[in-house]
Amino acid sequence: MQTTLTKPWAIFCTSDGQSKCVARFFNRQDAEDYLKFLCRRVPQHQFDVAYDKQELINNG
């Protein structure tokens, strides 16, 4: 049985009173870098980085 870790760092779009996950990353630095990109490219929306702990996925 093989266990795969999920991508715990997530970027959420929090505009319009809803929270929708738009991307996931293995490490926080990658999430922060992508957050900066999103804020420059889509300034009309609000984005947040969060550690979204998920269960491990068992493969096999």
Secondary structure as GFF3:
##gff-version 3
##sequence-region A 1 60
A	DSSP	beta_strand	2	4	.	.	.	ID=ss1
A	DSSP	beta_strand	9	13	.	.	.	ID=ss2
A	DSSP	three_ten_helix	15	17	.	.	.	ID=ss3
A	DSSP	beta_strand	20	25	.	.	.	ID=ss4
A	DSSP	alpha_helix	28	41	.	.	.	ID=ss5
A	DSSP	beta_strand	47	51	.	.	.	ID=ss6
A	DSSP	beta_strand	57	59	.	.	.	ID=ss7
###
